[in-house]
Amino acid sequence: MALLGVVGASVPFVALRHNADAQRTQDRDASSEVADGGVGRGRPRGAPTPITAVVEGLDPSRARRERGGDYGVDLPGGRHATLTLEPAWQRATTALLQRYALPMAGVVLLDTATGRVLVWASRGGAPGQDIARVAEAPAASVFKIVTASALLEEGFSERTPTCWSGGFHSLTLRDLMSNPSRDRDCNTLPEAFARSINTVFARRALELLNPDRIQSMARQWGFFEGVPFDAPVAPSELTVPSETLAFARTAAGFWNSTLSPLHGALLAQGIARGGEMTRPWIVSSIQGPHGETLAVGGEHVWRRAVSPEVAATLGRAMARTVSEGTGFHGFHDDAGRAYLEGINVGGKTGTLTGTDPFRAFTWFVGNAEGAGRRLSIAVMVANGPLWRVKAPTIARQVLQIALRGRATD
């Protein structure tokens, strides 16, 4: 895969505090339950059970709008799933992707507090493939979330500057060598994160990290395992070479990592929630052949990725991308005016271009708070040789749909 660029940002959000004892009780009650509409042991026969595992036969990309306005999916055995999607947002987002006619795209919008899926849009890929659940796209510079987390856990200060040169569109061994006569630019970690400065991440990773540490941090963020969800999700993958240049490039997000859009939305959500990610859910309820409610969806905590302190620092780092970094143009007009004035928005961008076939992947994962909502979003788009739109622009338009009622060009 040939690299043309790697590009990032988000605002800090107040972490939700959950009652650990209540959650443990909920998890214990759910441990014997099934997700296909069966009845858990110890519950009255016929009572709906919480959905805590994959729902047999569920494909969210096949959701259709039903007579009552909600979206739903038919399941095997005469069952039916009613989904959590916001109908107006879902319709408008689907139309948006159709208008751009992208070769490949995936959009996931979550309620930050609960992990409820509000928008689920998938386009392109192999026949029958749900792009929002596959991890075939390179994570690109979104992977800097993992590297930054590892650096911060190793005690690297967000106030410590790194002087650097080179590495804008590629990294060479020369770029990794400190040279005071060349290294005229100096940036802190939040600044480097917002501008996606590859050399800063590469040099600090070589100084403070190693392949095992990068892999362990990726695992903390949920790589290597399928995201727990109502439908199967492919694991986001990572290979960390030990050779110096290859390791540095991986840490900077050039290649060797993949990400699904659903997992991308959870990375953003984890930062917004102070380091904690929920199990996302898209099934509101499952009805049996006679209309009886067999199972219901709801919030469940998945894992803690990082400490609240690290999450807060990442939030401050992410805040700068939309305000001044690589996400600025997606969220501001030509005069520098914010499209979502009064809404706190931020995220991390990524760009990586490969061949065979030519695909220009762009990412935006981030959070938005305002108008009484807290939302976490991931957008991945793959353009062909003819560029149509980048992920930050679609992310802004989806947030406009959700928070302003309509998107602008």
C-alpha positions in Angstrom: 0.0 0.0 0.0 1.5 3.3 -1.1 1.1 6.2 1.3 0.1 9.7 0.1 -0.7 11.2 3.5 -1.7 10.5 7.1 -4.0 12.9 8.8 -6.5 14.3 13.2 -9.0 15.9 16.8 -11.9 16.2 19.7 -13.1 18.2 22.7 -12.9 16.9 26.2 -16.1 15.5 27.6 -17.2 14.9 31.1 -16.8 11.2 31.8 -20.0 9.4 33.0 -19.7 7.7 36.3 -21.4 4.3 36.5 -22.4 2.4 39.6 -20.0 -0.5 39.5 -22.1 -2.6 42.0 -25.2 -2.2 39.9 -23.3 -3.1 36.7 -21.9 -6.2 38.3 -25.4 -7.2 39.4 -26.7 -6.6 35.9 -23.9 -8.6 34.3 -24.4 -11.5 36.7 -28.2 -11.5 35.9 -27.4 -11.5 32.2 -24.8 -14.2 32.3 -27.2 -17.1 31.8 -29.4 -15.4 29.2 -29.4 -15.9 25.5 -29.7 -13.3 22.8 -32.0 -15.2 20.4 -35.2 -14.5 22.3 -34.9 -17.4 24.8 -35.6 -17.0 28.5 -32.8 -16.9 31.0 -32.7 -19.1 34.0 -34.2 -17.6 37.1 -36.6 -15.3 35.1 -40.4 -15.8 34.7 -41.2 -17.8 31.6 -42.0 -15.6 28.7 -40.3 -12.5 30.2 -38.1 -10.5 27.8 -34.3 -11.1 28.4 -31.5 -8.6 27.9 -29.6 -9.0 24.7 -26.0 -9.6 25.6 -24.7 -11.7 22.6 -24.9 -11.9 18.9 -28.5 -12.1 17.6 -28.9 -15.0 15.2 -29.4 -13.9 11.6 -29.1 -10.1 12.3 -27.6 -8.0 9.5 -28.0 -4.2 10.4 -27.2 -3.2 6.8 -30.5 -4.8 5.6 -32.6 -2.6 7.9 -35.7 -1.2 6.3 -38.2 1.4 7.4 -41.5 0.0 8.6 -45.0 1.1 8.7 -44.7 2.7 12.2 -41.6 4.7 11.1 -39.0 2.6 13.0 -36.4 0.5 11.2 -36.4 -3.3 11.6 -34.9 -6.5 10.3 -36.6 -9.9 9.9 -34.8 -12.8 11.7 -34.9 -16.6 11.3 -37.8 -18.5 12.9 -40.4 -15.9 12.2 -38.8 -13.4 14.6 -38.4 -9.7 14.0 -35.9 -7.1 15.4 -36.9 -3.5 15.9 -33.8 -1.3 15.8 -32.6 1.7 17.8 -32.0 3.9 14.7 -33.3 7.4 14.6 -35.5 7.2 11.4 -35.0 10.7 10.1 -31.2 10.6 10.7 -30.9 7.2 9.1 -32.8 8.1 6.0 -30.8 11.3 5.5 -27.5 9.7 6.0 -28.3 6.8 3.6 -29.3 9.4 1.0 -26.1 11.3 1.6 -23.9 8.3 0.8 -26.0 7.5 -2.2 -25.6 11.0 -3.5 -21.8 10.9 -3.3 -21.8 7.4 -5.0 -18.7 6.4 -3.1 -17.0 3.0 -3.9 -17.0 2.2 -0.2 -18.2 3.9 2.9 -19.3 3.2 6.5 -21.0 5.5 9.0 -21.8 4.7 12.7 -23.3 7.2 15.1 -23.7 6.3 18.7 -25.3 7.9 21.8 -22.2 8.5 23.8 -23.7 7.8 27.2 -25.3 4.4 26.4 -23.8 3.1 23.2 -27.2 3.0 21.5 -26.7 3.0 17.7 -28.5 6.0 16.1 -27.2 5.8 12.5 -25.9 2.7 10.7 -25.0 3.2 7.0 -22.9 0.9 4.8 -22.1 1.2 1.1 -20.0 -0.8 -1.3 -17.6 -3.6 -0.7 -18.1 -7.2 -1.6 -21.7 -8.4 -2.3 -23.5 -8.8 1.0 -20.7 -7.1 3.0 -21.6 -4.7 5.8 -18.8 -2.1 5.7 -19.6 -0.8 9.2 -18.7 -4.2 10.7 -15.6 -5.2 8.7 -12.0 -4.2 9.5 -10.5 -4.1 6.0 -9.7 -0.4 5.8 -6.3 0.7 7.2 -6.7 2.6 10.5 -4.2 5.2 9.2 -3.6 8.1 11.6 -6.5 7.1 13.8 -4.0 4.6 15.2 -2.3 7.6 16.8 -4.9 7.3 19.5 -3.3 4.0 20.5 0.3 5.3 20.3 -0.6 8.5 22.2 -2.3 6.4 25.0 0.8 4.3 25.4 3.1 7.3 25.5 0.9 9.0 28.2 0.8 5.8 30.2 4.6 5.7 30.1 4.6 9.1 31.7 5.3 11.3 28.7 4.0 14.8 29.5 1.5 16.5 27.1 3.6 19.7 27.8 6.9 18.3 26.6 7.9 19.6 23.2 9.5 17.4 20.5 11.6 19.2 17.9 11.4 17.5 14.5 11.8 17.8 10.7 10.5 15.8 7.7 8.0 13.0 7.7 5.1 14.8 6.2 4.0 12.2 3.6 6.5 9.4 4.4 9.0 8.4 7.1 12.7 7.6 6.3 15.5 6.7 8.7 16.8 10.3 8.2 13.6 11.6 9.6 14.0 9.6 12.8 17.5 11.0 13.6 17.5 14.1 15.8 19.5 17.0 14.2 19.4 20.4 15.9 20.3 22.1 12.6 17.3 20.6 10.8 14.8 20.3 13.7 13.4 23.8 13.7 9.8 22.9 14.5 8.9 22.0 18.0 5.4 20.7 19.1 3.8 19.2 22.2 1.9 15.9 21.9 -1.5 17.6 21.6 -0.2 19.8 18.9 1.4 16.9 17.1 -1.9 14.9 17.5 -4.0 17.7 16.0 -1.7 18.2 13.0 -0.9 14.5 12.8 2.8 15.1 12.8 4.2 11.7 12.0 7.8 12.4 13.0 6.9 13.3 16.5 5.0 10.1 17.1 7.7 8.0 15.4 10.6 9.5 17.4 8.8 9.3 20.8 7.6 5.7 20.1 11.2 4.7 19.4 12.4 6.4 22.6 9.7 5.2 25.0 7.8 2.2 23.5 8.4 -1.2 21.9 6.3 -3.6 19.9 4.9 -5.4 23.0 3.8 -2.1 24.5 2.1 -0.9 21.4 0.3 -4.3 21.1 -0.8 -4.3 24.7 -2.2 -0.8 24.4 -4.0 -1.7 21.2 -5.5 -4.7 23.1 -6.7 -2.3 25.8 -8.5 -0.4 23.1 -10.2 -3.6 21.8 -8.0 -4.6 18.9 -7.5 -8.3 18.2 -11.1 -9.2 19.3 -14.5 -8.7 17.8 -16.4 -5.8 19.2 -19.3 -7.3 21.4 -22.4 -6.3 19.4 -25.8 -7.6 18.3 -24.2 -8.8 15.0 -20.8 -10.3 14.4 -18.0 -7.7 14.0 -14.6 -8.5 12.5 -11.6 -7.8 14.8 -9.5 -4.7 14.2 -6.0 -6.1 13.5 -2.5 -5.0 14.2 1.0 -6.2 13.3 3.9 -4.4 14.9 7.3 -5.1 13.3 10.5 -5.0 15.4 12.6 -3.4 12.6 13.3 0.3 13.5 11.8 2.1 10.5 8.8 -0.3 10.2 8.1 0.0 13.9 8.2 3.8 13.7 5.9 3.9 10.7 3.4 1.6 12.4 3.4 3.7 15.6 2.7 6.8 13.4 -0.2 5.1 11.7 1.2 4.5 8.3 0.1 0.9 7.9 0.0 -2.5 9.7 -3.3 -1.7 11.4 -7.0 -2.1 10.4 -10.2 -0.7 11.9 -13.9 -1.2 11.5 -16.2 1.9 11.6 -18.0 0.5 14.6 -14.8 0.1 16.5 -13.7 3.6 15.4 -16.9 5.1 17.0 -16.1 3.2 20.2 -12.5 4.7 20.3 -14.1 8.1 20.3 -16.7 7.1 22.8 -14.0 5.8 25.1 -12.3 9.1 25.2 -15.6 10.9 25.8 -16.5 8.6 28.7 -13.2 9.0 30.5 -11.6 5.9 29.1 -14.5 3.5 29.3 -16.3 1.9 26.3 -19.8 0.4 26.3 -21.1 -2.6 24.4 -22.9 -0.9 21.5 -26.4 -2.1 20.7 -28.7 -1.7 17.7 -31.6 -4.0 18.6 -34.3 -2.4 20.7 -36.4 -5.5 20.9 -37.0 -8.9 19.4 -40.5 -10.0 18.7 -41.7 -13.6 18.2 -43.9 -15.0 15.5 -47.0 -13.9 17.3 -45.7 -10.4 18.2 -44.6 -11.3 21.7 -41.5 -9.5 23.0 -38.8 -12.1 23.5 -35.7 -9.9 24.3 -34.7 -6.3 24.7 -31.5 -4.3 24.2 -29.8 -2.0 26.6 -26.6 -0.5 27.9 -23.7 -2.7 29.1 -20.2 -1.6 29.9 -17.6 -3.4 27.7 -14.1 -2.4 29.0 -11.9 0.3 30.4 -9.2 1.2 27.9 -7.3 4.0 29.7 -7.5 6.0 32.9 -9.7 9.1 33.1 -6.5 11.2 33.2 -5.2 9.7 30.0 -8.6 10.1 28.4 -8.8 13.7 29.5 -5.4 14.4 27.9 -6.5 12.7 24.7 -9.6 14.8 24.8 -7.6 18.0 25.0 -5.4 16.8 22.2 -8.4 15.9 20.0 -10.0 19.2 20.6 -7.4 21.0 18.5 -7.9 19.0 15.2 -11.3 20.6 14.5 -10.4 24.0 15.8 -7.0 24.3 14.1 -5.7 20.9 12.8 -6.4 18.4 10.1 -10.2 18.4 10.6 -10.6 22.2 10.4 -11.7 22.4 6.8 -14.3 19.7 7.2 -16.0 21.7 9.9 -15.5 25.3 8.8 -16.5 27.2 5.7 -14.0 29.1 3.5 -14.3 32.1 5.7 -13.4 30.1 8.8 -16.9 30.0 10.3 -17.9 26.9 12.1 -20.7 24.9 10.4 -21.9 23.7 13.9 -21.6 26.9 15.9 -22.3 26.3 19.6 -21.6 22.6 19.3 -18.4 21.1 20.8 -17.0 18.9 18.1 -13.7 17.1 17.8 -12.1 13.9 16.5 -9.2 12.2 14.8 -8.7 12.1 11.1 -6.7 9.6 9.0 -5.7 9.3 5.4 -4.0 6.5 3.6 -3.9 5.7 -0.1 -3.2 2.3 -1.7 -3.4 0.6 -5.0 -4.7 -2.6 -6.6 -7.4 -1.3 -6.7 -6.7 2.4 -6.1 -8.4 3.4 -2.9 -8.0 6.7 -1.1 -9.2 6.0 2.5 -10.1 8.8 4.8 -11.4 8.6 8.4 -13.0 10.8 11.0 -13.7 9.4 14.5 -14.9 11.9 17.1 -17.5 13.3 19.5 -20.0 16.1 19.5 -21.8 17.7 22.4 -24.6 20.3 22.3 -28.3 20.8 21.7 -28.9 18.3 24.5 -27.1 15.5 22.8 -23.7 13.7 23.3 -22.8 11.8 20.1 -19.9 9.6 19.1 -19.2 9.1 15.4 -17.0 7.2 13.0 -16.9 7.7 9.2 -14.7 5.8 6.8 -14.9 6.5 3.1 -12.8 5.1 0.2 -12.6 7.2 -2.9 -11.5 5.9 -6.3 -9.2 7.9 -8.6 -12.0 10.5 -8.8 -12.2 12.1 -5.3 -15.8 12.8 -4.3 -15.7 13.7 -0.6 -13.6 13.1 2.5 -14.7 11.6 5.8 -14.5 14.8 7.9 -17.0 16.4 5.6 -19.5 13.5 5.8 -19.0 13.4 9.6 -19.9 17.1 9.8 -23.0 16.6 7.5 -24.2 13.7 9.6 -23.8 15.7 12.8 -25.7 18.6 11.1 -28.5 16.2 10.3 -28.6 15.0 13.9 -28.2 18.4 15.6 -29.5 20.9 13.1 -32.1 19.0 11.1 -30.3 19.1 7.8 -26.9 19.0 6.2 -25.2 21.7 4.1 -22.8 21.2 1.3 
